[in-house]
Amino acid sequence: MLNTVTNPMLNLIGGGGNRGNQLNMIGGTLNSLAGTLTPLFVGALIGQVTKETSMLDVNPVLYIAMGVFAMAFIILSFIPIEDPAIGKTDSSTVFEHSPWAFRHFVLGVIAIFVYVGVEVGIPGTLIYYLSDTKADGGGLPIMTATAIAGSVAATYWLLMLVGRFIAGFIADKISSRTMMLCTTIIAIALLATAMILGKSIAVSMPVFTGKAFEMVTVPICALLFVLCGLCTSVMWSCIFNLATEGLGKYTASASGIFMMMVVGGGLLPLLQNFVADNAGYMLSYIVPLAGVVYMCFYALIGSRNVNKNIPVN
């Protein structure tokens, strides 16, 4: 619900286009930062988990969470936040159409559904792959600890933070379409190469294990999958920016529809896991690969507004 408000607000404040995408990228950076630090903070608060650990040990975390929401409420209540779109729509505004009347929005909704599934599926399946000592028939003696597997996958999310942080500085100079084209093409190359090479080569990569960065030996495919985090980091903001561009008074309802499509993060990984169970881990990455190919198509062709004849004022 917060994203439903925040995304269009940042886009509107930036006036859409490159600046709107940049503000969404900066917001996404802070979102990723919180998502990266919070699990570490919670882990430090709870401490070592033993058989005596109970829900009572989690209460301090919940109290802090309630305090954060209360503080946010108090701060926001004193800040005069004016909707940039105020005055453009009111109770008398007639909506002759809906966001669904715009082709680039419909294709964008599909793109965001696919994106969330790709974003979750790449590191999610990677954890299972690295934890399985007999993965794809040969075993992975170099990667036997589930905890290390989780740390490798977590590096993917860390790179998403890095990608959004960097993009926040350049998004006002590079169009969302160009950024999407570049990142999807690179992601296609990374995924395809990882699927072909598999575990044929072992490489070392820095991994944050909770206390410090350590060099860990992993299959070459794991490193390539993790690097995809740099590409997926910018896709959410770019797709939102492209799909809502030119919607005018339909932007608010379009944002709500967008948020519903995060369900892709639950459905596509299920499909990927089904393929992994029946055809092997490497072949299962055909699912996110197909998703990235679609997003590349969206950036190249599908994002063009061909319905400019529909009034949006």
Residue pairs with C-beta under 8 A, 6 or more apart in sequence:
1 259
3 259
4 255
4 256
4 258
4 259
5 255
6 27
7 24
7 27
7 240
7 255
7 258
8 244
8 251
8 252
8 254
8 255
9 81
9 83
9 84
10 20
10 23
10 24
10 26
10 27
11 20
11 21
11 23
11 24
11 240
11 241
11 244
11 251
12 20
12 83
12 84
12 85
12 251
13 20
13 23
13 84
14 20
14 21
14 22
14 23
14 24
16 241
16 244
16 245
17 175
17 241
17 245
18 171
18 172
18 173
18 174
18 175
18 176
19 172
20 241
21 171
21 172
21 176
21 179
21 237
21 238
21 241
22 167
22 168
22 171
22 172
24 236
24 237
24 240
24 241
25 164
25 167
25 168
25 171
25 234
25 237
26 164
26 168
28 164
28 233
28 236
28 237
29 161
29 164
29 165
29 168
32 157
32 160
32 161
32 164
32 233
33 161
35 157
35 161
36 157
36 158
36 161
40 210
42 61
43 210
45 60
45 61
45 64
46 53
46 57
46 58
46 61
47 57
85 249
85 251
85 252
88 248
88 249
88 313
89 249
89 252
93 249
95 249
95 250
96 310
96 311
97 250
97 310
98 250
98 253
99 105
99 247
99 250
99 253
99 254
99 257
100 106
101 307
101 310
102 246
102 247
102 250
102 305
102 307
102 310
103 302
103 305
103 306
103 307
104 242
104 243
104 245
104 246
104 302
104 303
104 304
104 305
104 306
104 307
105 243
105 244
105 247
105 254
107 243
107 298
107 302
107 303
108 239
108 240
108 242
108 243
108 244
108 258
108 298
108 302
108 303
109 243
109 257
109 258
109 261
110 294
110 298
111 239
111 243
111 294
111 295
111 298
111 302
112 236
112 239
112 240
112 243
112 258
112 261
112 262
112 264
113 261
113 263
113 264
113 268
114 264
114 268
114 291
114 294
114 295
115 232
115 235
115 236
115 239
115 264
115 291
115 295
116 236
116 261
116 262
116 263
116 264
116 265
116 268
117 264
117 265
117 267
117 268
117 269
117 271
117 272
117 287
117 288
117 291
118 232
118 268
118 288
118 291
118 292
118 295
119 160
119 232
119 235
119 236
119 265
120 265
120 266
120 268
120 269
121 268
121 269
121 272
121 287
121 288
121 291
122 156
122 191
122 225
122 228
122 229
122 232
122 285
122 288
123 153
123 154
123 156
123 157
123 225
123 226
123 229
124 153
124 269
124 272
125 269
125 272
125 273
125 276
125 281
125 284
125 285
126 149
126 152
126 153
126 156
126 222
126 225
126 226
127 146
127 149
127 150
127 152
127 153
128 273
128 276
128 281
129 135
129 136
129 140
129 149
129 222
129 276
129 281
130 140
130 143
130 148
130 149
130 152
130 153
130 218
130 219
130 222
131 143
131 146
131 149
132 140
132 281
133 139
133 140
133 141
133 144
135 199
135 281
136 198
136 199
136 280
136 281
136 282
137 280
138 199
140 199
140 219
142 202
142 217
142 218
142 219
143 149
143 152
143 216
143 217
143 218
143 219
143 222
147 209
148 207
148 209
148 216
151 207
151 208
151 209
151 210
151 216
152 205
152 207
152 216
152 218
152 222
152 226
153 226
154 207
154 208
155 205
155 206
155 207
155 208
155 226
155 229
156 225
156 226
156 228
156 229
157 229
158 208
158 229
159 226
159 227
159 229
159 230
159 233
160 229
160 230
160 232
160 233
161 233
162 230
162 233
163 229
163 230
163 231
163 232
163 233
163 234
164 233
164 234
164 237
167 179
167 233
167 234
167 237
171 179
171 234
171 237
176 237
176 238
176 241
176 242
176 303
177 238
177 242
177 299
177 303
179 234
179 238
180 234
180 235
180 238
180 239
180 242
180 295
180 296
180 298
180 299
180 303
181 296
181 299
181 300
183 230
183 231
183 232
183 234
183 235
183 238
184 231
184 235
184 292
184 293
184 295
184 296
184 299
185 296
186 231
187 228
187 231
187 232
187 292
188 289
188 292
188 293
188 296
190 224
190 225
190 227
190 228
190 231
191 224
191 225
191 228
191 285
191 288
191 289
191 292
192 289
193 224
194 220
194 221
194 224
194 225
194 282
194 285
195 221
195 282
195 283
195 285
195 286
195 289
197 220
197 221
197 224
198 219
198 220
198 221
198 282
199 219
199 220
199 221
200 219
200 220
201 219
201 220
202 217
202 218
202 219
202 220
203 217
203 218
203 219
203 220
203 223
204 215
204 216
204 217
204 218
205 215
205 216
205 218
205 222
205 223
205 226
206 213
206 214
206 215
206 216
207 213
207 214
207 215
207 216
221 282
225 285
235 295
238 299
239 295
239 298
240 255
240 258
242 298
242 299
242 303
243 254
243 258
243 303
244 251
244 254
244 255
244 258
245 305
246 305
246 308
246 312
247 254
247 312
248 312
248 313
249 312
249 313
250 312
268 287
268 288
268 291
271 287
272 284
272 285
272 287
272 288
273 284
275 283
275 284
275 286
275 287
276 283
276 284
